Amino acid sequence: AYLRERGVEISLPEERAAAAAAAAAKGADEGAEAATAPEGEGGRTFQYVFVPADTSQNVELLTTQAHQRDVLPDLLSPLFASSAAMDSETVARETALNMKNLLVSGSLGGGEVKAPSAEEMQRQAEGGVAEAYPLAQYPSNGCGTAVRLYIDAVGAMRGRPRNKRAEDLAEAAGLSGLSIHGDAFVGRCSRAPGGPELNQDFPLADLSHSSTWVQEARATHMRKAVEAGHRAGG
């Protein structure tokens, strides 16, 4: 898929269907047992936060079942589903901007890249595509905790409204200039050495721009920006 080939962490409808079929093949009894297991035996839950694009709506603390992976992309992707046709001019503008950014960053390599049509983007994203955008990344060893925004991967192409609260949170974490279109969700993950990625609680209080994770993320992004500047200038 075009989005994944460009380095976007996404969950596609056909892959969610295949995963569901594979899980079903393991047996209904096993699934029912896992669904009713008590805390500590597959029944752990975690909290995440809904940040509506409409500022007249309150942010909301949500709870769902945890598994041995980040479950939020699959869980949230259907919420971004839409059968509305994408505007070809909007798709062309947004893909051109994305490709320019990827070229600047070197992510595209040296090969020729063809931008997708509005029809192709619509086909890929009709069932909903959630992008997990990192606000606070894992340390260099890949272990610890990370905080992510879960957003509509094609929100701008769908003409969804800007999400000021999500953009403000990203800026507070050291990621200025982001344009986030549509509703957003915020979640936390953790990974121990040799272990799977697990969802962890992200309480409402952690939306505060003075939160420890926000300050640490800001410092990390600022340090990386300075290092990148030195490399470019050197």
C-alpha positions in Angstrom: 0.0 0.0 0.0 1.2 3.5 -0.8 0.9 4.8 2.8 2.9 1.9 4.3 5.5 2.1 1.6 6.1 5.7 2.7 6.8 4.7 6.3 3.4 5.3 7.8 2.4 2.9 10.5 -1.2 2.0 9.6 -3.8 -0.7 9.9 -5.6 -1.6 6.6 -9.2 -3.0 6.5 -8.2 -6.2 4.6 -5.5 -6.9 7.2 -7.9 -6.4 10.0 -10.2 -8.9 8.4 -7.4 -11.4 7.9 -6.3 -11.1 11.5 -9.9 -11.6 12.7 -10.2 -14.7 10.5 -6.9 -16.1 11.9 -8.0 -15.5 15.4 -11.3 -17.2 14.8 -9.4 -20.2 13.4 -7.8 -20.8 16.7 -11.1 -21.8 18.1 -14.1 -20.1 19.6 -13.5 -21.6 23.0 -10.1 -20.1 23.2 -11.4 -16.7 22.3 -14.2 -16.8 24.8 -11.8 -17.9 27.5 -9.5 -15.0 26.8 -12.4 -12.5 26.7 -13.6 -13.5 30.2 -10.1 -14.0 31.8 -9.6 -12.1 35.0 -7.0 -9.3 35.5 -3.5 -10.7 34.9 -4.7 -13.6 32.8 -5.4 -11.8 29.5 -8.2 -9.6 30.9 -6.1 -6.5 31.5 -7.6 -3.2 30.4 -6.0 0.2 29.8 -7.0 3.8 29.4 -6.5 6.2 26.4 -7.9 9.6 25.6 -10.3 10.8 22.8 -9.5 14.4 21.6 -12.3 15.6 19.3 -11.5 18.1 16.6 -14.7 20.0 17.6 -13.5 22.1 20.5 -17.0 22.4 21.9 -16.8 18.7 22.8 -14.9 17.6 25.9 -12.0 15.2 25.8 -12.9 11.8 27.0 -11.2 9.0 28.9 -11.8 5.6 27.3 -11.0 2.1 28.4 -10.5 -1.1 26.3 -9.0 -4.6 26.5 -5.2 -5.0 26.3 -3.4 -7.7 24.3 0.2 -8.6 23.5 0.5 -5.7 21.0 -0.7 -2.2 20.4 -4.4 -2.7 19.8 -5.3 0.9 19.1 -4.6 1.1 15.3 -7.0 -1.9 14.7 -9.5 -0.7 17.2 -9.7 2.9 15.9 -9.3 2.5 12.2 -13.0 1.8 11.6 -13.9 5.1 13.3 -12.1 6.9 10.4 -14.0 5.0 7.7 -15.8 7.0 5.0 -17.3 6.3 1.6 -17.3 10.0 0.6 -15.3 10.6 -2.5 -12.0 12.4 -2.0 -11.4 15.6 -3.9 -8.7 15.0 -6.6 -7.2 18.5 -6.1 -6.9 18.0 -2.4 -5.3 14.6 -2.8 -2.8 16.0 -5.4 -1.9 18.9 -3.1 -1.4 16.7 0.0 0.5 13.9 -1.7 2.8 16.4 -3.3 3.5 18.0 0.0 4.1 14.6 1.7 6.4 13.5 -1.1 8.4 16.7 -0.9 8.9 16.2 2.9 10.0 12.6 2.3 12.4 13.7 -0.4 13.9 16.3 1.9 14.3 13.7 4.7 15.8 11.2 2.2 13.1 8.6 3.0 12.2 8.0 -0.7 15.7 7.0 -1.7 16.7 7.7 -5.3 14.0 5.8 -7.2 11.1 7.3 -9.1 7.9 7.6 -7.2 4.4 8.0 -8.7 1.8 9.7 -6.6 -1.5 7.8 -6.2 -4.7 9.0 -7.7 -7.7 10.1 -5.6 -9.5 6.9 -6.6 -6.6 4.8 -5.4 -6.3 6.6 -2.0 -10.1 6.3 -1.6 -9.9 2.6 -2.3 -7.2 2.0 0.3 -8.7 4.2 3.0 -12.4 3.6 2.6 -12.6 1.2 5.5 -10.6 3.5 7.7 -6.9 3.9 8.2 -5.5 4.9 11.6 -2.0 6.3 11.7 0.0 6.0 14.9 2.0 9.2 15.0 4.8 9.2 17.7 4.8 12.1 20.1 7.3 10.6 22.4 9.4 7.8 21.0 11.2 4.8 22.6 14.8 5.4 23.7 17.5 4.3 21.2 17.4 0.8 22.7 13.8 0.4 21.7 12.6 -0.2 25.2 10.8 2.0 27.7 7.6 4.0 27.0 6.2 5.8 24.0 3.2 8.1 23.5 1.3 8.2 20.2 -1.4 10.2 18.5 -3.8 7.9 16.6 -5.3 9.9 13.8 -6.9 9.5 10.4 -4.0 8.8 8.0 -5.9 10.6 5.2 -7.7 13.2 7.3 -6.3 16.1 5.3 -7.3 14.4 2.0 -10.8 14.0 3.3 -11.0 17.7 4.2 -11.5 17.0 7.9 -11.3 20.0 10.2 -8.0 20.8 12.0 -7.7 19.5 15.5 -6.2 22.4 17.5 -5.9 20.6 20.8 -4.0 17.7 19.3 -1.8 20.2 17.4 -1.1 22.1 20.6 -0.2 18.9 22.4 2.2 18.0 19.6 3.8 21.4 19.7 4.2 21.2 23.5 6.0 17.9 23.0 8.5 19.6 20.6 6.7 18.9 17.2 5.8 22.2 15.9 4.1 22.8 12.6 2.0 19.7 12.5 -1.4 19.8 10.8 -3.7 17.3 12.3 -7.1 16.8 10.6 -10.0 15.2 12.3 -10.5 13.5 15.7 -7.5 12.2 17.5 -6.7 9.7 20.3 -3.7 9.6 22.6 -2.3 6.4 24.0 0.9 5.1 25.7 2.8 1.9 25.0 5.7 0.2 26.7 8.2 -2.5 25.8 10.6 -4.4 27.9 13.8 -6.1 26.6 12.8 -9.2 24.6 9.1 -8.6 25.3 6.1 -7.5 23.2 4.7 -4.0 22.9 2.0 -3.4 25.5 -0.6 -0.6 25.8 -0.4 1.2 29.1 -2.7 3.8 30.8 -2.7 7.3 29.5 -4.9 9.3 32.0 -6.5 12.6 31.3 -4.0 14.4 33.5 -1.2 13.5 31.1 -2.7 15.8 28.5 -1.2 18.6 30.5 1.6 20.4 28.7 3.5 20.4 32.0 3.4 16.6 32.2 6.7 14.9 32.7 6.5 12.9 29.4 5.7 16.2 27.5 8.8 17.9 28.9 11.0 14.9 28.2 9.7 14.6 24.7 10.3 18.2 24.0 13.8 18.0 25.3 14.5 15.0 23.1 13.1 16.5 20.0 15.0 19.8 20.6 18.3 17.8 21.1 17.7 15.8 17.9 17.0 19.0 16.0 20.3 20.5 17.2 22.1 17.3 16.3 20.5 17.3 12.8 21.5 20.9 12.3 25.1 20.2 13.2 25.2 17.3 10.8 23.7 19.4 8.0 26.1 22.2 8.7 29.1 20.0 9.1 
